[in-house]
Amino acid sequence: MVRKTKDAADNTYASLLEAAERVFFEKGVGGTTLADIAAEAGVTRGAIYWHFKDKASLLKALLDQAMLPMQAMLNALDDGPQPDPMGAIRNMCVQSLVNLVNSPQQQRVFTILLHKCENVGDVAIMLAEEMRCRDEYLNRTKSLLLQAQSMGQIPANADVSLCMQILHSFMVGTKHQWLVMQPAYALDQAAPAMVDAVLAGLRTQPPLQNPP
């Protein structure tokens, strides 16, 4: 009986996330009510409050679910030295872009965050808290760049912090543009060459700590 109840609760939770994703995508976060999500999921508002405090907590759960592939990649990189840090960065960037192409869920959730999410109230507070995942990604990237610098893969006087920002801006900008433009080009096929071009610049002509 306990197992049956847990299964029912898990199914309701999944249904609510799927419904929230559809309604947020269609109406935007600000234009969506919990009643809209309950109706889409075919449950009562009480069922929503059993699992989620408010819209912000629903949005957080959607974001956490969409970020699982990136979190898995970060976890796969242990804290110790990497034999090929620039190779690790390349793999992380390429795989992140390919994951976006192959995951309609990621596409919808990122579109919601980038284009259909008003950064106010409880949602703004939630998004600020979620920046920890972005910060973890940036810190890991910076650590890999420092390792690459110590191994001579990028110049010794390269400004590692600016190199990190270049990579981050490239990734965010590419995802943002592709979501707006698709299917203008096959991002999954172009990703390796695009990432290689950015990394080639960091290897040969990065921003410098003390430019001449």
N, C-alpha and C positions, 0 to 999 in steps of 0.2 A: 504493500500500500504506500509506504514512504517513497519507494522507488518510482511508483506510478505518479505520485504527486510531484516529485522532483522533475520527472520527464515532462509533465504538463507545464510546469513553471519554465523550464528551459525552452520549450517550444513557444510559449507565449513571449518570452524575452526575445527570441530570434524573430518572431513575427513582428514585434513592435519595432525592432531595429530596421527590418526590411520596409515596413510601412513608413517609418520616419524618413528613411532615405528617399523613398518615392515622393512623399509629400513635400519635404524640404526642397527637393530638386525641382518640383513643379511650381511651388508657391513661394519659395524662399523661407528662411528661418523666421523672419519677422512676420510674414503673412500666414504662418501656420499656427494653429492652436492644438492643444493636447486632444481636444475633441476631434479634430480632423484626423489625427494619427490613430486615435482609438477606432474611429469609423473605418479607416482604411484597413486596420488590422482585424476588424470584426470583433473587438472586445470592448469592455466598458472602460470609462476613465479610471475607475478604481483599480483595474488591472495595470494601468500605466503607473499609478502611484505606488503599487506594490513593488515595482522594479526601479522606478526613476523618480527623482524628486521634482524635476522640472524639464523644460526643453533643453536647457544647457547640459544637463546630465545625459540626456538622450544623444545630443550632438557629440559630447565627449566620448560616449561609448562607440558611436559610429567612427569617430576619428581614430580611437585606439585600435579598433578592428581593422581599419584600412592601413594603419601603420605597422601591422604585425610583420609583413615581409621585411620592411626596413629594420625593425627591431631585431629580427632574426639574423640579418646580415651583421648588425653591430655586435650581437652576442657571439657570432662566429669568429669575430676578431678578438683574440685574447689580448690581455693587457701587456704582454711581453713584446719584444722586438719582432718585427716582421722581416722575413728574408728579402722581400721585394715590396717596400711600402708604396711606391708609385703604382706598382701592379695591383696592390690591394685597393688603392683609391680608384684606379681605372675600373676594376671589377665592380666595386660598390656603386659607382656612378652609372655604368652601363646597365647593370642589373636593375637599378632603381628605375631607369627610363623604360626598360623592357617590361618590368612589372606593371608600370602604369598602362602601357599599351595592352597588355594581356589581362588586365583586371577592370572590367566595366564598373565594379564597385568602387575601386580607387578613383576612376574617372568621375563618377557621380559625386563622391564625397569631396574630392578636391575642387570640383566645380562649385559645389555648395559653399565651401569655405572661401574660395576666391571671388565668387560672383554673387552669391545668394545668402550672405551671412552678414547681418548688421552687427558691428563690433560695439555693442552697448549692453548695459545691465549685466545680468548674470552670465550672458554669453561672453561678454568681454572679459569677465573674471576667469571664466573657464578657459578661454583661449590663452590668456596670460599664463595660466598654470600649465597649459599644454606645451608652452615654449620650452619646457625642460627637455622634451624629445628632440627639438631642433638644436638646443644647446648641446645635448649629448652627441648628436651627429657632428656638430661643428668642432667640439672638443676632440672627438676621435679623429676627424680629418686633420686638425692641427697637429695632433700627436703623430700621425702618419707622415705629415709634411716635415716635421722636425726630424723624424727618423730618416726620411729621404735626404734631408739636408746633411745629416751626419754621415751618410753613406755616399755623398757626392752625386746623388741623383738630381738635385737642384743646387744652384750656386750657394756658396757659404754665406754670401751677403744678401740673399733673397729675404724679403720681408714676408715671413711665414704667415703673419696675421692677414696681410693683404692677399696673399696667395689663397688662403682659406676663403676669404670673402669673394674672390673671383670665382672659385669653384661653386660656392653656394649660390651666387647670383646667376651663374650659368645654369645650374640645375633648376632653380626656381623659375627663372625666365623661360627656359626651354619647356618645362611642363605647362606653365601658364599659357604660352603662345600655342603650343600644340593642342591644348584643350579647346582653345578658341578656333583654331584653324582646321582641325582634323575634319576630313582625311586628306589634307593638302599634301602630306608626305608620310612615308612609312617610318615613324620614329624608331621603331624597334630595329629596323635594318640600318638606319642612319646613325644610331646611337654610338657604335664603336668608333666610327670615323670622327664624329663630332667631339666626343670625349678626348680622343687622341689629339685632335687639333688644339684643344684647350691645354692639355697636359704638355704638349710640345712647347707651347709658349711659356709655361712655367719652368720647363727644363732649360730653355735657352735664353729667354728674355723676360724673366719675372720682374715684378716691382722690387726695387732694392731698398735696403735699410738706409743706406747713405748714398743716394744717387749723385753722380758727378755733376 
